[in-house]
Structures are given as C-alpha cells and as structure tokens.
Amino acid sequence: MPQLNPNPWFAILVFSWIVFLTIIPTKVLNHITPNEPTPMSEEKHKTEPWDWPW
C-alpha cells in the first residue's frame, strides 16, 4: 500500500511545520503599524444628560 509509506510525506510535513513555526511568525512580527496610537489624556469628559424632545 503506497499511501502508508511515510518516506516522502513525513519529510514534507516536518519541513512545512518548521517553515510555519520559524519563518512566518518572524515575518509577521516584524511588521509595524503605520500610525502608532497616541496616548489619550487623563482628564474625564464632562457628560450632560440629554433631554429627549418627545
């Protein structure tokens, strides 16, 4: 039964997982966001109740 021969497929599986676990995460984590978020001010906004017109 040739489908039970793990010789070529096991090497492909191992190599693909090595690629997925080493190369791809480093490429993804090297990206930076184009606009870094600026910290918001600490002051609280004054909220007022809204009177509904009906």
PDB file of N, CA, C, O and CB in Angstrom:
ATOM      1  N   MET A   1       0.842  -1.186   0.000  1.00  0.00           N
ATOM      2  CA  MET A   1       0.000   0.000   0.000  1.00  0.00           C
ATOM      3  C   MET A   1       0.886   1.248   0.000  1.00  0.00           C
ATOM      4  O   MET A   1       1.532   1.527   1.010  1.00  0.00           O
ATOM      5  CB  MET A   1      -0.958  -0.001   1.225  1.00  0.00           C
ATOM      6  N   PRO A   2       0.937   1.977  -1.056  1.00  0.00           N
ATOM      7  CA  PRO A   2       1.860   3.112  -1.124  1.00  0.00           C
ATOM      8  C   PRO A   2       1.445   4.283  -0.239  1.00  0.00           C
ATOM      9  O   PRO A   2       2.296   5.094   0.128  1.00  0.00           O
ATOM     10  CB  PRO A   2       1.977   3.583  -2.547  1.00  0.00           C
ATOM     11  N   GLN A   3       0.154   4.400   0.121  1.00  0.00           N
ATOM     12  CA  GLN A   3      -0.236   5.535   0.951  1.00  0.00           C
ATOM     13  C   GLN A   3       0.264   5.397   2.390  1.00  0.00           C
ATOM     14  O   GLN A   3       0.243   6.370   3.143  1.00  0.00           O
ATOM     15  CB  GLN A   3      -1.746   5.686   0.944  1.00  0.00           C
ATOM     16  N   LEU A   4       0.713   4.204   2.781  1.00  0.00           N
ATOM     17  CA  LEU A   4       1.238   4.015   4.130  1.00  0.00           C
ATOM     18  C   LEU A   4       2.745   4.238   4.200  1.00  0.00           C
ATOM     19  O   LEU A   4       3.329   4.151   5.280  1.00  0.00           O
ATOM     20  CB  LEU A   4       0.904   2.623   4.624  1.00  0.00           C
ATOM     21  N   ASN A   5       3.370   4.516   3.090  1.00  0.00           N
ATOM     22  CA  ASN A   5       4.804   4.767   3.085  1.00  0.00           C
ATOM     23  C   ASN A   5       5.050   6.220   3.532  1.00  0.00           C
ATOM     24  O   ASN A   5       4.729   7.147   2.789  1.00  0.00           O
ATOM     25  CB  ASN A   5       5.415   4.499   1.662  1.00  0.00           C
ATOM     26  N   PRO A   6       5.608   6.430   4.723  1.00  0.00           N
ATOM     27  CA  PRO A   6       5.782   7.796   5.220  1.00  0.00           C
ATOM     28  C   PRO A   6       7.044   8.487   4.730  1.00  0.00           C
ATOM     29  O   PRO A   6       7.353   9.596   5.166  1.00  0.00           O
ATOM     30  CB  PRO A   6       5.789   7.783   6.702  1.00  0.00           C
ATOM     31  N   ASN A   7       7.767   7.853   3.840  1.00  0.00           N
ATOM     32  CA  ASN A   7       9.065   8.382   3.447  1.00  0.00           C
ATOM     33  C   ASN A   7       8.996   9.795   2.864  1.00  0.00           C
ATOM     34  O   ASN A   7       9.630  10.676   3.444  1.00  0.00           O
ATOM     35  CB  ASN A   7       9.695   7.461   2.448  1.00  0.00           C
ATOM     36  N   PRO A   8       8.288  10.092   1.777  1.00  0.00           N
ATOM     37  CA  PRO A   8       8.323  11.479   1.285  1.00  0.00           C
ATOM     38  C   PRO A   8       7.404  12.407   2.062  1.00  0.00           C
ATOM     39  O   PRO A   8       7.724  13.582   2.238  1.00  0.00           O
ATOM     40  CB  PRO A   8       7.946  11.519  -0.176  1.00  0.00           C
ATOM     41  N   TRP A   9       6.267  11.901   2.530  1.00  0.00           N
ATOM     42  CA  TRP A   9       5.260  12.787   3.105  1.00  0.00           C
ATOM     43  C   TRP A   9       5.633  13.258   4.498  1.00  0.00           C
ATOM     44  O   TRP A   9       5.290  14.375   4.886  1.00  0.00           O
ATOM     45  CB  TRP A   9       3.924  12.092   3.147  1.00  0.00           C
ATOM     46  N   PHE A  10       6.326  12.429   5.251  1.00  0.00           N
ATOM     47  CA  PHE A  10       6.724  12.854   6.591  1.00  0.00           C
ATOM     48  C   PHE A  10       7.755  13.976   6.525  1.00  0.00           C
ATOM     49  O   PHE A  10       7.713  14.903   7.335  1.00  0.00           O
ATOM     50  CB  PHE A  10       7.285  11.670   7.383  1.00  0.00           C
ATOM     51  N   ALA A  11       8.670  13.901   5.577  1.00  0.00           N
ATOM     52  CA  ALA A  11       9.662  14.968   5.424  1.00  0.00           C
ATOM     53  C   ALA A  11       8.999  16.270   4.988  1.00  0.00           C
ATOM     54  O   ALA A  11       9.372  17.347   5.453  1.00  0.00           O
ATOM     55  CB  ALA A  11      10.738  14.560   4.410  1.00  0.00           C
ATOM     56  N   ILE A  12       8.013  16.171   4.093  1.00  0.00           N
ATOM     57  CA  ILE A  12       7.283  17.372   3.669  1.00  0.00           C
ATOM     58  C   ILE A  12       6.520  17.963   4.834  1.00  0.00           C
ATOM     59  O   ILE A  12       6.513  19.182   5.009  1.00  0.00           O
ATOM     60  CB  ILE A  12       6.320  17.051   2.516  1.00  0.00           C
ATOM     61  N   LEU A  13       5.877  17.132   5.635  1.00  0.00           N
ATOM     62  CA  LEU A  13       5.133  17.605   6.807  1.00  0.00           C
ATOM     63  C   LEU A  13       6.049  18.295   7.809  1.00  0.00           C
ATOM     64  O   LEU A  13       5.726  19.372   8.308  1.00  0.00           O
ATOM     65  CB  LEU A  13       4.409  16.440   7.483  1.00  0.00           C
ATOM     66  N   VAL A  14       7.174  17.689   8.101  1.00  0.00           N
ATOM     67  CA  VAL A  14       8.107  18.274   9.074  1.00  0.00           C
ATOM     68  C   VAL A  14       8.676  19.582   8.544  1.00  0.00           C
ATOM     69  O   VAL A  14       8.769  20.561   9.284  1.00  0.00           O
ATOM     70  CB  VAL A  14       9.252  17.289   9.397  1.00  0.00           C
ATOM     71  N   PHE A  15       9.052  19.609   7.286  1.00  0.00           N
ATOM     72  CA  PHE A  15       9.622  20.828   6.723  1.00  0.00           C
ATOM     73  C   PHE A  15       8.601  21.955   6.679  1.00  0.00           C
ATOM     74  O   PHE A  15       8.933  23.108   6.955  1.00  0.00           O
ATOM     75  CB  PHE A  15      10.160  20.563   5.328  1.00  0.00           C
ATOM     76  N   SER A  16       7.355  21.626   6.332  1.00  0.00           N
ATOM     77  CA  SER A  16       6.336  22.674   6.290  1.00  0.00           C
ATOM     78  C   SER A  16       6.054  23.218   7.687  1.00  0.00           C
ATOM     79  O   SER A  16       5.846  24.422   7.836  1.00  0.00           O
ATOM     80  CB  SER A  16       5.042  22.138   5.660  1.00  0.00           C
ATOM     81  N   TRP A  17       6.040  22.371   8.714  1.00  0.00           N
ATOM     82  CA  TRP A  17       5.828  22.868  10.071  1.00  0.00           C
ATOM     83  C   TRP A  17       7.015  23.697  10.558  1.00  0.00           C
ATOM     84  O   TRP A  17       6.831  24.656  11.307  1.00  0.00           O
ATOM     85  CB  TRP A  17       5.580  21.703  11.025  1.00  0.00           C
ATOM     86  N   ILE A  18       8.210  23.343  10.147  1.00  0.00           N
ATOM     87  CA  ILE A  18       9.373  24.162  10.504  1.00  0.00           C
ATOM     88  C   ILE A  18       9.247  25.547   9.884  1.00  0.00           C
ATOM     89  O   ILE A  18       9.554  26.553  10.523  1.00  0.00           O
ATOM     90  CB  ILE A  18      10.685  23.484  10.043  1.00  0.00           C
ATOM     91  N   VAL A  19       8.792  25.588   8.633  1.00  0.00           N
ATOM     92  CA  VAL A  19       8.583  26.884   7.979  1.00  0.00           C
ATOM     93  C   VAL A  19       7.500  27.670   8.688  1.00  0.00           C
ATOM     94  O   VAL A  19       7.669  28.860   8.953  1.00  0.00           O
ATOM     95  CB  VAL A  19       8.215  26.696   6.501  1.00  0.00           C
ATOM     96  N   PHE A  20       6.385  27.017   9.000  1.00  0.00           N
ATOM     97  CA  PHE A  20       5.273  27.707   9.663  1.00  0.00           C
ATOM     98  C   PHE A  20       5.649  28.216  11.040  1.00  0.00           C
ATOM     99  O   PHE A  20       5.174  29.275  11.452  1.00  0.00           O
ATOM    100  CB  PHE A  20       4.080  26.785   9.775  1.00  0.00           C
ATOM    101  N   LEU A  21       6.484  27.497  11.757  1.00  0.00           N
ATOM    102  CA  LEU A  21       6.793  27.871  13.143  1.00  0.00           C
ATOM    103  C   LEU A  21       8.012  28.763  13.290  1.00  0.00           C
ATOM    104  O   LEU A  21       8.205  29.354  14.353  1.00  0.00           O
ATOM    105  CB  LEU A  21       6.997  26.642  13.954  1.00  0.00           C
ATOM    106  N   THR A  22       8.839  28.882  12.265  1.00  0.00           N
ATOM    107  CA  THR A  22      10.036  29.713  12.403  1.00  0.00           C
ATOM    108  C   THR A  22      10.028  30.928  11.493  1.00  0.00           C
ATOM    109  O   THR A  22      10.228  32.049  11.962  1.00  0.00           O
ATOM    110  CB  THR A  22      11.258  28.894  12.123  1.00  0.00           C
ATOM    111  N   ILE A  23       9.805  30.732  10.221  1.00  0.00           N
ATOM    112  CA  ILE A  23       9.961  31.829   9.265  1.00  0.00           C
ATOM    113  C   ILE A  23       8.751  32.747   9.262  1.00  0.00           C
ATOM    114  O   ILE A  23       8.903  33.967   9.325  1.00  0.00           O
ATOM    115  CB  ILE A  23      10.194  31.282   7.868  1.00  0.00           C
ATOM    116  N   ILE A  24       7.562  32.184   9.189  1.00  0.00           N
ATOM    117  CA  ILE A  24       6.362  33.011   9.054  1.00  0.00           C
ATOM    118  C   ILE A  24       6.108  33.886  10.287  1.00  0.00           C
ATOM    119  O   ILE A  24       5.801  35.064  10.106  1.00  0.00           O
ATOM    120  CB  ILE A  24       5.156  32.125   8.800  1.00  0.00           C
ATOM    121  N   PRO A  25       6.216  33.390  11.537  1.00  0.00           N
ATOM    122  CA  PRO A  25       5.986  34.304  12.673  1.00  0.00           C
ATOM    123  C   PRO A  25       6.989  35.445  12.745  1.00  0.00           C
ATOM    124  O   PRO A  25       6.629  36.549  13.155  1.00  0.00           O
ATOM    125  CB  PRO A  25       6.032  33.532  13.966  1.00  0.00           C
ATOM    126  N   THR A  26       8.225  35.209  12.361  1.00  0.00           N
ATOM    127  CA  THR A  26       9.190  36.313  12.412  1.00  0.00           C
ATOM    128  C   THR A  26       8.864  37.363  11.364  1.00  0.00           C
ATOM    129  O   THR A  26       9.053  38.555  11.608  1.00  0.00           O
ATOM    130  CB  THR A  26      10.620  35.792  12.207  1.00  0.00           C
ATOM    131  N   LYS A  27       8.376  36.944  10.196  1.00  0.00           N
ATOM    132  CA  LYS A  27       7.996  37.910   9.172  1.00  0.00           C
ATOM    133  C   LYS A  27       6.765  38.703   9.591  1.00  0.00           C
ATOM    134  O   LYS A  27       6.682  39.904   9.332  1.00  0.00           O
ATOM    135  CB  LYS A  27       7.736  37.203   7.847  1.00  0.00           C
ATOM    136  N   VAL A  28       5.826  38.051  10.227  1.00  0.00           N
ATOM    137  CA  VAL A  28       4.598  38.737  10.650  1.00  0.00           C
ATOM    138  C   VAL A  28       4.897  39.693  11.799  1.00  0.00           C
ATOM    139  O   VAL A  28       4.355  40.798  11.832  1.00  0.00           O
ATOM    140  CB  VAL A  28       3.515  37.713  11.072  1.00  0.00           C
ATOM    141  N   LEU A  29       5.741  39.296  12.734  1.00  0.00           N
ATOM    142  CA  LEU A  29       6.015  40.134  13.898  1.00  0.00           C
ATOM    143  C   LEU A  29       6.923  41.308  13.573  1.00  0.00           C
ATOM    144  O   LEU A  29       7.017  42.239  14.372  1.00  0.00           O
ATOM    145  CB  LEU A  29       6.634  39.309  14.990  1.00  0.00           C
ATOM    146  N   ASN A  30       7.588  41.297  12.435  1.00  0.00           N
ATOM    147  CA  ASN A  30       8.448  42.415  12.061  1.00  0.00           C
ATOM    148  C   ASN A  30       7.678  43.588  11.486  1.00  0.00           C
ATOM    149  O   ASN A  30       8.234  44.675  11.334  1.00  0.00           O
ATOM    150  CB  ASN A  30       9.471  41.959  11.070  1.00  0.00           C
ATOM    151  N   HIS A  31       6.417  43.389  11.165  1.00  0.00           N
ATOM    152  CA  HIS A  31       5.610  44.487  10.646  1.00  0.00           C
ATOM    153  C   HIS A  31       5.300  45.472  11.763  1.00  0.00           C
ATOM    154  O   HIS A  31       5.067  45.084  12.908  1.00  0.00           O
ATOM    155  CB  HIS A  31       4.306  43.958  10.012  1.00  0.00           C
ATOM    156  N   ILE A  32       5.301  46.752  11.412  1.00  0.00           N
ATOM    157  CA  ILE A  32       4.926  47.773  12.380  1.00  0.00           C
ATOM    158  C   ILE A  32       3.680  48.467  11.875  1.00  0.00           C
ATOM    159  O   ILE A  32       3.412  48.496  10.674  1.00  0.00           O
ATOM    160  CB  ILE A  32       6.079  48.791  12.614  1.00  0.00           C
ATOM    161  N   THR A  33       2.935  49.017  12.788  1.00  0.00           N
ATOM    162  CA  THR A  33       1.733  49.735  12.384  1.00  0.00           C
ATOM    163  C   THR A  33       2.143  51.093  11.834  1.00  0.00           C
ATOM    164  O   THR A  33       3.045  51.724  12.384  1.00  0.00           O
ATOM    165  CB  THR A  33       0.740  49.890  13.573  1.00  0.00           C
ATOM    166  N   PRO A  34       1.512  51.559  10.773  1.00  0.00           N
ATOM    167  CA  PRO A  34       1.929  52.826  10.179  1.00  0.00           C
ATOM    168  C   PRO A  34       1.644  54.032  11.073  1.00  0.00           C
ATOM    169  O   PRO A  34       2.401  55.003  11.061  1.00  0.00           O
ATOM    170  CB  PRO A  34       1.241  53.012   8.855  1.00  0.00           C
ATOM    171  N   ASN A  35       0.585  53.979  11.831  1.00  0.00           N
ATOM    172  CA  ASN A  35       0.241  55.080  12.721  1.00  0.00           C
ATOM    173  C   ASN A  35       0.223  54.556  14.150  1.00  0.00           C
ATOM    174  O   ASN A  35      -0.696  53.844  14.553  1.00  0.00           O
ATOM    175  CB  ASN A  35      -1.133  55.713  12.337  1.00  0.00           C
ATOM    176  N   GLU A  36       1.234  54.912  14.893  1.00  0.00           N
ATOM    177  CA  GLU A  36       1.273  54.476  16.278  1.00  0.00           C
ATOM    178  C   GLU A  36       0.196  55.207  17.067  1.00  0.00           C
ATOM    179  O   GLU A  36       0.013  56.410  16.881  1.00  0.00           O
ATOM    180  CB  GLU A  36       2.667  54.720  16.895  1.00  0.00           C
ATOM    181  N   PRO A  37      -0.515  54.514  17.937  1.00  0.00           N
ATOM    182  CA  PRO A  37      -1.561  55.188  18.702  1.00  0.00           C
ATOM    183  C   PRO A  37      -0.964  56.158  19.718  1.00  0.00           C
ATOM    184  O   PRO A  37       0.011  55.840  20.399  1.00  0.00           O
ATOM    185  CB  PRO A  37      -2.444  54.161  19.413  1.00  0.00           C
ATOM    186  N   THR A  38      -1.552  57.325  19.806  1.00  0.00           N
ATOM    187  CA  THR A  38      -1.086  58.304  20.779  1.00  0.00           C
ATOM    188  C   THR A  38      -1.863  58.121  22.071  1.00  0.00           C
ATOM    189  O   THR A  38      -3.057  57.823  22.032  1.00  0.00           O
ATOM    190  CB  THR A  38      -1.242  59.751  20.239  1.00  0.00           C
ATOM    191  N   PRO A  39      -1.218  58.292  23.207  1.00  0.00           N
ATOM    192  CA  PRO A  39      -1.927  58.112  24.473  1.00  0.00           C
ATOM    193  C   PRO A  39      -2.979  59.206  24.671  1.00  0.00           C
ATOM    194  O   PRO A  39      -2.763  60.376  24.355  1.00  0.00           O
ATOM    195  CB  PRO A  39      -0.932  58.112  25.647  1.00  0.00           C
ATOM    196  N   MET A  40      -4.094  58.790  25.193  1.00  0.00           N
ATOM    197  CA  MET A  40      -5.178  59.735  25.450  1.00  0.00           C
ATOM    198  C   MET A  40      -4.877  60.519  26.729  1.00  0.00           C
ATOM    199  O   MET A  40      -4.112  60.074  27.585  1.00  0.00           O
ATOM    200  CB  MET A  40      -6.545  58.995  25.566  1.00  0.00           C
ATOM    201  N   SER A  41      -5.491  61.681  26.833  1.00  0.00           N
ATOM    202  CA  SER A  41      -5.295  62.472  28.047  1.00  0.00           C
ATOM    203  C   SER A  41      -6.083  61.849  29.192  1.00  0.00           C
ATOM    204  O   SER A  41      -7.060  61.132  28.978  1.00  0.00           O
ATOM    205  CB  SER A  41      -5.726  63.946  27.826  1.00  0.00           C
ATOM    206  N   GLU A  42      -5.645  62.133  30.388  1.00  0.00           N
ATOM    207  CA  GLU A  42      -6.232  61.512  31.570  1.00  0.00           C
ATOM    208  C   GLU A  42      -7.495  62.231  32.051  1.00  0.00           C
ATOM    209  O   GLU A  42      -8.210  61.708  32.906  1.00  0.00           O
ATOM    210  CB  GLU A  42      -5.212  61.476  32.684  1.00  0.00           C
ATOM    211  N   GLU A  43      -7.774  63.395  31.527  1.00  0.00           N
ATOM    212  CA  GLU A  43      -8.928  64.136  32.033  1.00  0.00           C
ATOM    213  C   GLU A  43     -10.236  63.497  31.572  1.00  0.00           C
ATOM    214  O   GLU A  43     -10.333  62.980  30.459  1.00  0.00           O
ATOM    215  CB  GLU A  43      -8.866  65.600  31.575  1.00  0.00           C
ATOM    216  N   LYS A  44     -11.224  63.542  32.435  1.00  0.00           N
ATOM    217  CA  LYS A  44     -12.512  62.950  32.118  1.00  0.00           C
ATOM    218  C   LYS A  44     -13.363  63.955  31.373  1.00  0.00           C
ATOM    219  O   LYS A  44     -13.307  65.157  31.631  1.00  0.00           O
ATOM    220  CB  LYS A  44     -13.226  62.472  33.389  1.00  0.00           C
ATOM    221  N   HIS A  45     -14.145  63.448  30.453  1.00  0.00           N
ATOM    222  CA  HIS A  45     -15.022  64.315  29.704  1.00  0.00           C
ATOM    223  C   HIS A  45     -16.294  64.589  30.502  1.00  0.00           C
ATOM    224  O   HIS A  45     -16.829  63.712  31.179  1.00  0.00           O
ATOM    225  CB  HIS A  45     -15.355  63.697  28.345  1.00  0.00           C
ATOM    226  N   LYS A  46     -16.753  65.816  30.403  1.00  0.00           N
ATOM    227  CA  LYS A  46     -17.967  66.176  31.116  1.00  0.00           C
ATOM    228  C   LYS A  46     -19.166  65.685  30.305  1.00  0.00           C
ATOM    229  O   LYS A  46     -19.325  66.031  29.134  1.00  0.00           O
ATOM    230  CB  LYS A  46     -18.042  67.719  31.360  1.00  0.00           C
ATOM    231  N   THR A  47     -19.983  64.892  30.933  1.00  0.00           N
ATOM    232  CA  THR A  47     -21.166  64.377  30.257  1.00  0.00           C
ATOM    233  C   THR A  47     -22.396  65.093  30.791  1.00  0.00           C
ATOM    234  O   THR A  47     -22.502  65.379  31.983  1.00  0.00           O
ATOM    235  CB  THR A  47     -21.296  62.846  30.448  1.00  0.00           C
ATOM    236  N   GLU A  48     -23.306  65.371  29.897  1.00  0.00           N
ATOM    237  CA  GLU A  48     -24.545  66.045  30.279  1.00  0.00           C
ATOM    238  C   GLU A  48     -25.720  65.171  29.872  1.00  0.00           C
ATOM    239  O   GLU A  48     -25.652  64.475  28.859  1.00  0.00           O
ATOM    240  CB  GLU A  48     -24.648  67.455  29.623  1.00  0.00           C
ATOM    241  N   PRO A  49     -26.801  65.199  30.653  1.00  0.00           N
ATOM    242  CA  PRO A  49     -27.962  64.409  30.261  1.00  0.00           C
ATOM    243  C   PRO A  49     -28.615  65.003  29.014  1.00  0.00           C
ATOM    244  O   PRO A  49     -28.541  66.209  28.779  1.00  0.00           O
ATOM    245  CB  PRO A  49     -28.977  64.334  31.414  1.00  0.00           C
ATOM    246  N   TRP A  50     -29.233  64.172  28.246  1.00  0.00           N
ATOM    247  CA  TRP A  50     -29.838  64.599  27.011  1.00  0.00           C
ATOM    248  C   TRP A  50     -31.359  64.526  27.178  1.00  0.00           C
ATOM    249  O   TRP A  50     -31.922  63.461  27.434  1.00  0.00           O
ATOM    250  CB  TRP A  50     -29.349  63.727  25.815  1.00  0.00           C
ATOM    251  N   ASP A  51     -31.993  65.659  27.030  1.00  0.00           N
ATOM    252  CA  ASP A  51     -33.450  65.704  27.126  1.00  0.00           C
ATOM    253  C   ASP A  51     -34.044  65.354  25.780  1.00  0.00           C
ATOM    254  O   ASP A  51     -33.814  66.043  24.787  1.00  0.00           O
ATOM    255  CB  ASP A  51     -33.940  67.096  27.594  1.00  0.00           C
ATOM    256  N   TRP A  52     -34.804  64.284  25.754  1.00  0.00           N
ATOM    257  CA  TRP A  52     -35.417  63.846  24.511  1.00  0.00           C
ATOM    258  C   TRP A  52     -36.564  64.798  24.152  1.00  0.00           C
ATOM    259  O   TRP A  52     -37.275  65.244  25.053  1.00  0.00           O
ATOM    260  CB  TRP A  52     -35.926  62.380  24.630  1.00  0.00           C
ATOM    261  N   PRO A  53     -36.766  65.120  22.886  1.00  0.00           N
ATOM    262  CA  PRO A  53     -37.765  66.130  22.505  1.00  0.00           C
ATOM    263  C   PRO A  53     -39.211  65.630  22.633  1.00  0.00           C
ATOM    264  O   PRO A  53     -40.124  66.451  22.548  1.00  0.00           O
ATOM    265  CB  PRO A  53     -37.515  66.579  21.077  1.00  0.00           C
ATOM    266  N   TRP A  54     -39.457  64.392  22.822  1.00  0.00           N
ATOM    267  CA  TRP A  54     -40.846  63.972  22.939  1.00  0.00           C
ATOM    268  C   TRP A  54     -41.181  63.814  24.362  1.00  0.00           C
ATOM    269  O   TRP A  54     -42.312  63.462  24.694  1.00  0.00           O
ATOM    270  CB  TRP A  54     -41.116  62.689  22.191  1.00  0.00           C
TER     271      TRP A  54
END
